[in-house]
Amino acid sequence: MHKIRQLVNDVLASLDGEFATLYSAFGRESIPPERLLRALFLQAFFTIRSEGQLMEQLDYNLLFRWFVGLGIDDAVWVPTVFSKNRDRRLDADVAAKFMSQLLAHKEVRGLLSDEHFTVDGMLIEAWASMKSFQPVAAPPPDGPGEDAPPPPPQLPAAEAETPATTAPEPETKPMTDCNAEVDFHGQKRSNATHVSATDPEARLYKKGKGKEAKLCFMGHALMENRNGLIVGADTTCADDNAEREAALVMVDRHCPGDHKITLGADKGYDTSDFVAELRSMNVAPHVAAKIKGSALDGRTTRHAGYKTSQMIRKRIEEAFGWGKTVGPIAKTMLRGVERVGFQFKMTMAAYNLARLPRLLAA
């Protein structure tokens, strides 16, 4: 923890100019953003589920107080105040700048490769249940119009009181009781016709055949291949093209065509459009080739570097596994792409921090 705190302090010192704009000259005293970030790293390092438990630990844990910068007699913050300050003062841009400054640290940059990278994506389960995935309400018509269907005929009173024995109608309107018993069998539910009432930005998606579709977001990471450190992270809504689109954005942001690099990836990235776009960006596409219909040929797969990239690319799963088992991204408790994106980038930065002491000591 001593080495991690030293690295965090150095990075926060380099971001003083960014944090200075977050302070106000008037109003009540708020939580310093530097302490907010330190506390969020503790939450990731020690698998603390909520802000309430984090504040409880800060109240009596001297290690936590020392890491955050609180004195032994300083009062801790109210959990709701901590959450509101986190949402109001920190965003994904702050997390991205922290990771960028961490990778540019004089002790860290020598550990990074500037030629060989790997990209992959993972699903982050949203804080929304399947019951919240309800049909989108159709907008009411402006008027009857000429094409409006005629109103149904009025039945006599005797016939209207007789219950009809018809099949149950499919789900066409949102539920009013969140704990009602719901049977989804036989219903077609898609992102085109349904939306989550809890988190409208969550999407129903699954990554593999035979797996359960869940409401989720998609996190993307770019890893350098020398020591397996994460050098880029992004979060998007989950869809079939999100992984490839995010990969192009992260590669262009990190290595904007200055020199030729290699990019390893799994078979989901083996499409003709993606491979052609990488080659136009001066990137060698070391993606896993499909058995049939692959966009790669012998120009790429015959090299020994291709086989090396395919062996090393699996290390990116270690970052995702750490984020899900130790960190908080297996099932996020935040809502919206922006907040989940901030949490995902902070978790990837925490993964780098957790590994750096051993790498620097080697």
Helices and strands as residue ranges (DSSP letters): H 2-14, H 16-20, H 33-45, H 51-60, H 62-68, H 79-89, H 92-103, G 109-111, E 116-125, G 130-132, E 133-135, H 157-161, E 194-196, E 203-205, E 214-224, E 230-237, H 242-254, E 261-265, G 267-269, H 272-280, E 283-287, H 298-301, H 304-312, G 313-315, H 316-325, H 337-361
